[in-house]
Amino acid sequence: MNVRLTSAVTHIIFKSGLPTTLAWYRRQDQEEKPYIVGVGWLLKSKKAGEKLDEAEFTVDIGVEDIFQKVSLRARVDH
């Protein structure tokens, strides 16, 4: 498992995300972009004993900026 983003990364397991992760992902070549999948893909793949199809677990970053962090203060103020 890589903790640094390199060209060897094949999957990004989405949990809470960081803006730098999204920026790195968007800079990658279209043909070589890693999958962005939810934690469920990792858990269910482990349970099945094999890598499951990513399509069911793909996180759509085009819908909204899922990597945007919202501070607790910003949530309380609104």
Rosetta constraint file for C-alpha pairs under 8 A:
AtomPair CA 2 CA 9 HARMONIC 7.02 0.50
AtomPair CA 5 CA 9 HARMONIC 6.35 0.50
AtomPair CA 5 CA 21 HARMONIC 7.78 0.50
AtomPair CA 5 CA 24 HARMONIC 7.63 0.50
AtomPair CA 9 CA 34 HARMONIC 6.30 0.50
AtomPair CA 10 CA 33 HARMONIC 7.54 0.50
AtomPair CA 10 CA 34 HARMONIC 4.45 0.50
AtomPair CA 10 CA 35 HARMONIC 6.32 0.50
AtomPair CA 11 CA 34 HARMONIC 4.90 0.50
AtomPair CA 11 CA 35 HARMONIC 4.61 0.50
AtomPair CA 11 CA 36 HARMONIC 5.89 0.50
AtomPair CA 11 CA 37 HARMONIC 7.06 0.50
AtomPair CA 12 CA 34 HARMONIC 6.62 0.50
AtomPair CA 12 CA 35 HARMONIC 6.01 0.50
AtomPair CA 12 CA 36 HARMONIC 4.71 0.50
AtomPair CA 12 CA 37 HARMONIC 6.24 0.50
AtomPair CA 13 CA 36 HARMONIC 6.04 0.50
AtomPair CA 13 CA 37 HARMONIC 5.18 0.50
AtomPair CA 13 CA 38 HARMONIC 5.62 0.50
AtomPair CA 13 CA 39 HARMONIC 5.82 0.50
AtomPair CA 13 CA 42 HARMONIC 7.56 0.50
AtomPair CA 14 CA 36 HARMONIC 6.44 0.50
AtomPair CA 14 CA 37 HARMONIC 5.77 0.50
AtomPair CA 14 CA 38 HARMONIC 4.92 0.50
AtomPair CA 14 CA 39 HARMONIC 6.15 0.50
AtomPair CA 14 CA 59 HARMONIC 7.52 0.50
AtomPair CA 15 CA 38 HARMONIC 6.75 0.50
AtomPair CA 15 CA 39 HARMONIC 6.38 0.50
AtomPair CA 16 CA 67 HARMONIC 6.84 0.50
AtomPair CA 17 CA 21 HARMONIC 6.76 0.50
AtomPair CA 17 CA 22 HARMONIC 7.81 0.50
AtomPair CA 17 CA 66 HARMONIC 7.35 0.50
AtomPair CA 17 CA 67 HARMONIC 4.74 0.50
AtomPair CA 17 CA 68 HARMONIC 7.61 0.50
AtomPair CA 18 CA 22 HARMONIC 6.72 0.50
AtomPair CA 18 CA 67 HARMONIC 5.11 0.50
AtomPair CA 18 CA 68 HARMONIC 6.82 0.50
AtomPair CA 18 CA 69 HARMONIC 7.20 0.50
AtomPair CA 19 CA 23 HARMONIC 6.21 0.50
AtomPair CA 19 CA 67 HARMONIC 5.37 0.50
AtomPair CA 19 CA 68 HARMONIC 6.06 0.50
AtomPair CA 19 CA 69 HARMONIC 7.74 0.50
AtomPair CA 20 CA 24 HARMONIC 6.06 0.50
AtomPair CA 21 CA 25 HARMONIC 6.12 0.50
AtomPair CA 21 CA 67 HARMONIC 7.75 0.50
AtomPair CA 22 CA 26 HARMONIC 6.18 0.50
AtomPair CA 22 CA 67 HARMONIC 6.52 0.50
AtomPair CA 23 CA 27 HARMONIC 6.44 0.50
AtomPair CA 24 CA 28 HARMONIC 6.75 0.50
AtomPair CA 25 CA 33 HARMONIC 6.88 0.50
AtomPair CA 25 CA 34 HARMONIC 7.72 0.50
AtomPair CA 28 CA 32 HARMONIC 6.80 0.50
AtomPair CA 28 CA 33 HARMONIC 5.66 0.50
AtomPair CA 29 CA 33 HARMONIC 6.04 0.50
AtomPair CA 35 CA 54 HARMONIC 7.35 0.50
AtomPair CA 35 CA 58 HARMONIC 7.01 0.50
AtomPair CA 36 CA 58 HARMONIC 5.72 0.50
AtomPair CA 36 CA 59 HARMONIC 5.64 0.50
AtomPair CA 36 CA 60 HARMONIC 7.94 0.50
AtomPair CA 37 CA 41 HARMONIC 6.44 0.50
AtomPair CA 37 CA 54 HARMONIC 6.77 0.50
AtomPair CA 37 CA 57 HARMONIC 5.20 0.50
AtomPair CA 37 CA 58 HARMONIC 4.37 0.50
AtomPair CA 37 CA 59 HARMONIC 5.24 0.50
AtomPair CA 38 CA 42 HARMONIC 7.51 0.50
AtomPair CA 38 CA 57 HARMONIC 5.60 0.50
AtomPair CA 38 CA 58 HARMONIC 6.49 0.50
AtomPair CA 38 CA 59 HARMONIC 6.24 0.50
AtomPair CA 39 CA 43 HARMONIC 6.41 0.50
AtomPair CA 40 CA 44 HARMONIC 5.86 0.50
AtomPair CA 40 CA 57 HARMONIC 6.93 0.50
AtomPair CA 41 CA 45 HARMONIC 5.84 0.50
AtomPair CA 41 CA 52 HARMONIC 7.05 0.50
AtomPair CA 41 CA 54 HARMONIC 6.90 0.50
AtomPair CA 41 CA 57 HARMONIC 5.66 0.50
AtomPair CA 42 CA 46 HARMONIC 6.13 0.50
AtomPair CA 43 CA 47 HARMONIC 6.24 0.50
AtomPair CA 44 CA 48 HARMONIC 6.02 0.50
AtomPair CA 44 CA 52 HARMONIC 7.56 0.50
AtomPair CA 45 CA 49 HARMONIC 5.99 0.50
AtomPair CA 45 CA 50 HARMONIC 5.37 0.50
AtomPair CA 45 CA 51 HARMONIC 5.03 0.50
AtomPair CA 45 CA 52 HARMONIC 5.32 0.50
AtomPair CA 46 CA 50 HARMONIC 6.49 0.50
AtomPair CA 46 CA 51 HARMONIC 7.53 0.50
AtomPair CA 48 CA 52 HARMONIC 7.86 0.50
AtomPair CA 53 CA 57 HARMONIC 7.93 0.50
AtomPair CA 54 CA 58 HARMONIC 5.93 0.50
AtomPair CA 60 CA 64 HARMONIC 7.96 0.50
AtomPair CA 61 CA 65 HARMONIC 6.16 0.50
AtomPair CA 61 CA 66 HARMONIC 6.21 0.50
AtomPair CA 70 CA 74 HARMONIC 6.47 0.50
AtomPair CA 70 CA 75 HARMONIC 7.05 0.50
AtomPair CA 71 CA 75 HARMONIC 6.56 0.50
AtomPair CA 72 CA 76 HARMONIC 6.29 0.50
AtomPair CA 73 CA 77 HARMONIC 6.12 0.50
AtomPair CA 74 CA 78 HARMONIC 6.53 0.50
